């Protein structure tokens, strides 16, 4: 199980920041024997009267080398005046048992209202407690868990949210602990810092907490195992050579309060709660707020007209805060229905025989497009899908529904799916060795053969026309080029093959450079990638892009599909069903949002704002939903391609952010 530890001292007389730094790192090294999946520290910063929290989704040995830890340790001593200011810090080394590592908030220390805490153990009735106490959590913004996501939350988050509510109801943390431990099932040893009590609390129902108290100097140190403290005491600088040798243990069903003002430890029975504790008044001036040092992408500066953030490649803001993409934007124009009819008239068969090959992904645009060209334009298509191993079940169902109702022949072409998935896995592992956002599309290079097979099918069937439901500017993602160091600023470029030669040359140079810098990309997928680049950027795409002729109307598309075909949404994908047919989308968006603070959804919504389809406030509300990590989809993707999701997400989470 996890390792938890901490230091509480009523003053800093007799030791300095270098002594605290050395001791807290020693406790981390000892405690990581119990868990190496994640690590974190919460500490009192006296200059601001705050508990600052840092979490790290990696082994403590990596955390010890981080600037975040060094900065927090230094901040605990960044205060003017004498050494009478208290010191309080609690740490955690996690072994994942409940709640995916990929959700940063599942790692510890955990913040809930006025409490920040750590936990060792497994709460076996966490969901039942959440159902009982947290059903109004959506309305209570100060607490962490939302009812809709309990399945992926850690039991620790639920434990502390319940404790915060019980403490508020009972009037004290001690009474809240008694109430909590009377209901929990499983085992839990916890340590927390309370801003309202100005104290630390320890509690256990298994006896897995040990502590040493120097009553004379007002210092208490605790850890998960006796051996940890015994080893620590041999050369602790905080406790010094005259450190007491008596290591005490909290018995099962016991708790302790450690006051910041005195550093003294008062043990009490959890059944009696706060009744055995002497009350201590906490001056209002000593109330402490809690601040997380984890970067928050929702705080990014955004364009005052659309919603693109300051981390968007090559973005610039004018004096009014409007971005250059808005200032250079011209409203989208399409060729129109009459122009589309004139093109289709040239190809429409008179005897009902096939007259075109139609790309059908099972997403909303392609399903709507198939409906349209048959019912409004009288075409006789053969639907075609390139299923390379990441087509979702919902999109396959939609393909079946619409083809069945419209009586359309549906041809599927599939490569060696096991090989394609292996390519994805190898390239993700290669990318993690040297992450570069411009290389993220390389993961999915294997799907570019759909253009080759579409042309092959046209020859086999004997038709000249291929139709794709592409061409809308909403799908244009300039940031993909931007992350490769290319400032395109194109007003319209739905076809990759239509990029200027200079852009293609820069892109090819970027890819070649990244391959040389990271030889892991030279794996069995290499020639597949060369082909993908040729098929995407070099070979001309002669397909008819439906939304170069027709305006893209989200409401109309969804209304028609729901009414006529009972079209299935992919609920695990989220509210925005754009690109729901691509099994990799949740993964690539997770990378972009985690590292850059935005995803392709921000880009999509920004276009809608510029076209007057959404207000800026509506777009901000929608991307807050769009950008929520889709863990069910991520788990499915990881299963398909053979990845350890927790490990991969932890490594992504540890990539330096483009935002502070």
N, C-alpha and C positions, 0 to 999 in steps of 0.2 A: 504494500500500500504506500501511499504518499508520505513524504517527509515534511513535517511542519516544525518551525522553530521561531524563536524571537528573543529580543532583548528589550527590557524596560528599565529605565534608570531615572530616578527623580532629579538627577543633575549630571553634569558632565565634568565635574571637578575630579582631577586625577587622571583623565585620559582625553585624547584628542581624536580628530577625524581619522588619522592614520591608524590608530588603535581600533576604532570601531570598524573601519574598512577591513582590516585584517581579520577581525573576529567574525564579522558577518560573512565574509568569504569562506572562512573555515567552516562555519555552520552549513553553508551551502554545499561544500565539498563532502561533508559528512552525510548530510541528509539526502543527497542525490543517490545514495545507495538504495533508497526506497522508491525512487521514481526518476526517470530520465527523459520523460516525454515533453515536459514543459516546466517552467520555473517562473517565479515572480516575487516581488517584494513590495510591501506597503510600509511607509515610514512617516513619522510626524515631522513636518517642515515648520519650525518655529517662527521663521521670519514671516510666514504667510498664515500661520495657524491653520494648516491644512494637513490632511493625510494625502500624500501623493502615492499613486499606485503605478507600478510598471509590471507588465506581464510579457513573457517571452515564450513563444511556441517552440522552444528547443530545449535540449539538455542544459542543465545549469552550467556546464563547462563552457558553453557558448555564451550564456548570459553573463558570466563573469568577465568576459572580454568586451562587453558592450558598453558604449558610451552612456546609454540610458541608466545602467546600474551605477556607474561612476558618478554621474550627475546627481542622482538621487541621494547617494551616500554623502556627497559633498553638501547637498542642500540641507541635510539634517543638522549640519553645524554652521550653516550660513545665517548667523544671528548675532546682532550686536549685544554688548553687555557682558555680564559675568557668566559663570558656568552653571547657574542655578536652573537653567531651562531644562525641562525633562527630555528624555530620549525614548522613543518607542518605535519598534520595527518588528514586523512579522514576515516570515518568508515561507515559500512553498516549493517543493520539488514533486512534480506530478507523475504518477503512474495512471494512465488512462484506464478507467474501469466503467465509467458511465458518462455519456455526453461526448460527442465527437470533439477531438482536438482542433478540428478545423474552424469551430466557432470560437473566436478569440475570447469572448466573454465567459466561455466554459472553463477557461484556465484561471488560475488564482494568483493573487487574492481577489475575492469577490466583493463587490460593493452592493449594499442593499440599504437604502435610506441612510441613517446616521451610523451605519456599521460597515466596517471592512474586515473581512475574515478569511481564514484558511480552514481546510477540512481534510481529514484523513479518514477513509472508511467508505462504506457503501450503504446508502439509504435505500432500503428495499421497498419502502412504501412511499417513495417520493411523489409518484403520480397521484396517489390517493390524497396526499397532503395538499398538492397543488389544486386538485379538484375541490377540496374542502375550503381552502383559505385564499386561493389566488384567482377566483373566478372574475374578480373585478380588476385584474391587473392591468388591463388595457387603459383603464381610466387613471390608474395610480402611477404617474410617470416616474416617481422617485424610486420605484422598484424595478428589478431587471427582467423578470420572466414574463412573457406574454402567453396567454392561454393557448394560442394557436400553435405554439412551437414547443410544448413540453416534451414531445417525443424526441427531440434532438438536444434538449437542454441537459446540463449536468445536474445530478442530484444535489450538488453543492449549491448551485444557484437557487434551487427550490428551497433547500434547507434554510439559507440565509434570508430569502424573501419571507418565508413563513416566520422565522425568528424575528425579523424586523416588525412584522405585523403583531406578533404575540407580545413583543416587548412594548410596543406602543399601546396595546390594549391593557396589558397588565401593569404598566407604569414604570417598569425598569427592565434592564437587560437580564438581571439575575432572575426575576420572576418569569420573564419570557423564556429563558433557558429551561427553567423547571417545567413550564408548560410544554415546550417543544419536546424535551426528553421523555415526557410522560406518554407521548404519542408516536415517537419514531420507532421504526423497525429496522433492524440491521445494526451496524456499528458506526459510531461517529466520535472522533476525537477532534475538537475544534479549538481554534484560538482566534480572538477578534479584538479589534480596537473600536471603542465606542466614543464618538465625538460628544455625545450628550453626558455620558458618565465620566468622561476624562479618565478612562481606565481601560485596561486590557482584561479580557476574561478568557479562561481556559475551562474546558469541560470535556468529559469522556464517559462513555458507558462501557469501556473495555479496559481502562487502566493504561492506555498507550500514551501517556504524557508524563514527563519527568521535568523537574525544575530545581534550580539552585537559587537561593536568596542570600544576599549579603545585606543583612538588616542594618548594619552600621552605616553602610554607604548608600543604601536604598537602591539596590540593583537586583533584578531577577532575570535569569536566563532559562529558557525552556527548550525542550526538543522531544522528538518522538520516541527515542530510545535512551536507556541508561548509558549504553556504551558511547553514544554520541557525546553526551555531556561529560562522561569520564575522560574521554579523549580531549575534548575541548578545554577542560579545566587544566590540563597539563601545561598549556602555554597561552592561556587567555590573557590579553592585555587589558581588557576592561576590568575584569575581576582581579587581576594582579596576582603577585606571588602569595599574598595573604588570603587568597580566595578560600571560602569555606569548602570543605570536602564532602559535606553531607548532601547527597542527592536524594531529593524527596520524590514521591510518586503520588499522582492523583489516583485514588482507587476508583473502580467502576461505580458510577453514580455520583461522583464528586465533581465539583467545579471550584474555581478560584478566581478571585478578583485581585488585580494588581493595579494599585492606584498610581497614576503618573506623578502625583504630588509627593509621594513618599517612597515609591518603589516597593512597598511592602505587599506581601501576598497573603490573602485571607481565604482559607479553604472553607467551603460550605457544602452541605448535602443538597443535591439537586431536588430532592423531594420537599425540602423546606423552603427552597427558593431564596428569596431575599430576606426572609424573616430573621435569619441569623446574622445578617450583615448590618454593620453600623452605617447609617446614611451619611453621605458626604456631600456638602453643598459645592456645586461647581459654579464659580463666578461667570457671569455672562461674557466677560472679556476673554474667557478661555474656551468658548465654544469653537469647535473646529469644523470647517467644511471639508468635503472630500473631492479631490480632483484627480482624474485619471490622466496620466501622461501618454496614453496611447493615442496616436494621431487619429483624428476624426475627419473623414472626407466630407462630411456634411457641413463643415465649417469653411470650406474652400470659397474664395472669392469667385463669383460667377458674373457673367455678362448681365447687365441690368435690363437687356431687351430679351434675349433668349436665355438659356440656362447653362451654356458651356462654361466650364470652370477654368481657372487660371493654369491648370496643368495640361490643358488641351494643347497639342503640339502647334507651335507657331501662332498661338493666339496673342492678340494685342488689344488693349482697351484704350478707348479715347478718353477725353476729359470727363465725359458723362458716364463712363463705365461700360460703354457699348463696344462689343468685340468687332474685330475686323471682318469676321465672317458675316455678321449682320450688316455692316456698313457696305460690303461688296455684294450683298445678296440681291438677286433679281428673282421675282416670282416665277415659279415653274410654268412653262407653257408646254402644251402637248399638241400633237398633230391633229387630233380630233377624230370623231367617229366616222365622218365621211371619208377621211383619208384612210382609216383602217379598212372601211368597207371596200374602197377601191383596190387596196392591196389584196384583200381576201378574195375579191371577185375574180382575180387573175388565177387563183389556185383552186377554187371550189369545184368539186366534182359534180357532175350532173346526174350520175347514176348511183350515188350513195357510196361509192368506193372511197377508200382512204385518200385524203388530199393533203394531210399535214401530219407531222409528228409533234406531239404536245408534251412538254416537260411537266410532270406531275409529282410534286414532292409530298403532297398531302397537307401542306400548310394552307393557310386561308387564301393567299393570293392565287396560288395555282388552282385550287379547287374552284374558286370564283371564276377564274379565267376560263376554265374548261366549261363551266356552266354557260358563260357568256358567249363563247364562240359557237356553241351548238345552238342555244336557244335564241340568240339575237342575230347571229350571222350565218346560221345554217351550214356550218362547216362539218366535216366528217373526219375527225381526228383519230389517230391511234395514240393513246396515252403512253407515256414512257417514263420509267423511273430507274435511276441508277442507284441501287441499294448497295452501298459499300460497307455496311456494318454499323452505321450510326443512325439509321432511320428509326424514328421512335414508333412505338406501338400505336400511339394515338394517330400519327400521320398515316400509318398503314391502314388503320380502320377507316380513316377518311377517304383514302384512295379507293378502298373497296366499296364504301357507301356511294360515292359519287359516280364511279364507273358502273356500278350495278344499276343505279337508277337511270343513268343516261344511256345505258347499253353501249358503253365504249370499250373497245378492246384495250387491254392494259398489258404492256410488255415490260418486263423487268430484266435489267442486265445487272449481274453481280460478279465482282471479281473474286479473288481468293480472300474472303473476308477475314479469316484468321491471320493471314499475312498483313492485310491492311491495318488491322487492330494492333498487330505487333509493331508495325512501323510507327504508329501513333505513340505507343508506349516508349519505344526507344528514343523518339525525338523529344518527348516530354522530359525523359530522364536526362538527355543531352542538354536540353534547355536549362534545366535546374542547376547544371554545373556552372553556367554563365548566363544568367537571365538577361534577356534583352527583349523589350516589348515588341520591337519590330519583327522578331522571329516567331511570334506566337502563331501567325497564320500558317507557318510551315507544318504545324501539327496536322493540319487538315488538307495538306496538299493532295492526299490520295483521292479526294472527291472530284478533282478537276477532269477526270476521264469522262465525266458525263457528257461533255461536249463532243468528244471523239465518238462515243457510242451513239449519240444523237445523229451525227452525220452518217454513221454506218447504217443506222436504221432507215434513214431517208433513202439511201441507195437500195437497201434490201426491199423496201416497200414500193419504191419507185415514185417518190414524191420529192418536190424541191423545197418545200416550206417546212421550217421548224419554228415553233412558237414557244417562247419563254415568258413567264409572268414576272418580268423584271423591267427596269427602265425608270422606276420612280426615283426621284431625287432623295426621297426619305431613306433609301437604302445606301446612298452614297456615304462612305465613311472615310473622310479625309485623314482621320487620325492614324489609319493603318499605314499610309504613306509617311505621315509625319513622324511616327515612331522609327521609321527607317532613315530619317534625316532629310526628307524631301518635302519641301513646301510647295504643294500643288496649287492651292487656292483656285480650283477649277469650279466653274459655275454648274457644269453638267458633265458627268463622265460615268455613265452607267456601264460602259463596256471597257473591260480592262485592256483589251487589245487596241483601244483607241487612244491610250495615253501617248503623249509625244515621245519621240525617240529618245530625247534627253532624259525624260523621267524613267523610261525603261532601262537606260544605261546606268543611271544612278542607282536604281533598284537592284540591278544585277550586280553592281559593284558592292553594294551593301551586303547582299547575301553572300557573295564570294568572300568578303572580308570576315563576316561572322563565321563562316565555315572554317576558315583558316585559323581564326582565334579559338575556335572550339572544335577540335578534330572529332569529337564524339558524334557530330552530325554526319561524318563519313561512315555511315552504316549501310545496311542492306536496302534502305529506302532511298539512297542517293539518286539513283537513276529515275525513280518514281518522281522525285522532286524536280529533276531536270525536265522531265516530260510535263509536269504540272506548270512550270514556268512558261514553257513553250506554248502549251495549250491555252494558258490564260492570257499571256501578254504578247505573244508573237503571232500565233495563227489567227487570222481574222475571224471574227464571229459574225456569221451571216444570218443569225436567227432574227426573227421578228420579236421585238420586245413590246409586249402588250401595253405596258404603262408608259411607253413613249407616245402612245396614241390616246390613251384614256386617262383621266384624272384618277388618282388613287383615293378612294373614299372609304375609310375604315368602317364607318357606321353602316353604309350600304352593303359592303362586302359581308360583314358579320350577320346583318339582318337576313340577307338572301340565303346564306349558308345554313343558318339556324332554321329558318322557315321551310326551305325546300329539301334539305338533306339531313337535318339533325346532326350537323357537323360537330365533332367532338373537340372540346378544348382540352389542353393538357394542364390539369390543375396544378401538378407539381412544378410546372414551368413558370407559373405566375399569372398575373392579370394581363400582361402584354403578350399576346400570342404570336407576335412577329418572330419568325424564324423558329417556331416551336417544333418544326419537323427535323431540326438539326440536333442530334444528340450531344454534340460538343459545345453548344452555345453557352450553357450554364457554366462550363469550365473556363472557357476563354473570357467570358464576362467577369467571372470571379477574379481572374488574374488582373484584368484591366482596372476593375474597381478597387481591388486591394492595393495595388501598386500606384496607380495613377489617380484614383479617386473618382473615376467616371467609367462608364461602360458604353457599349454601342447604343444602349437605350437613351442615354443623355443626348447623344448625337441625333437619334431618331426623334425625340421629343423637341429638341431645338429646331429641327426642320418644321415640325408641326406648328410651333409658335410663330416662326417666320411666315408661314403660309396662312396664319390667322385661324388655324383649326383648334388651337388651344390657347388659353391665357398662360402667362408665365407662371402664375401661382398654381394653376392646374398641372402644368408640366412638372413643377417641383414636387408636388404631391405624388404624381404618378411615378417619377423616377425613384422616389423614396421607397415605393413598393417594388418597382421593377428591379432595383439593385439589391434587394434582399437575397442573400445566398440561397440557392435552391438545393438543399442537401440531399433530398431524395433523388433528384436528377443527377447530382454530382456522384452519389453512391452508385447509381446505375451505370454512369459513364465509366467510373473507375473499375467496376466489375467487368464491363465489356472489354476494356483494353488491358486489364491486369495490373492495376496500380493499387498501392497501399494508400488509400485516400488520406488518412490522418497524417501520414508522413509527408505526402506531397503538399497538402494544404499548409502544414506547419512550415515547410520550406518556403512556400509562396508567401506566407504571412511574415516571414523573417526577412524578406527582401526589403532593402531600404525604400522608403516611400518617397514619392515626388512631392509630398506635402508635409508640413510640420504638424 
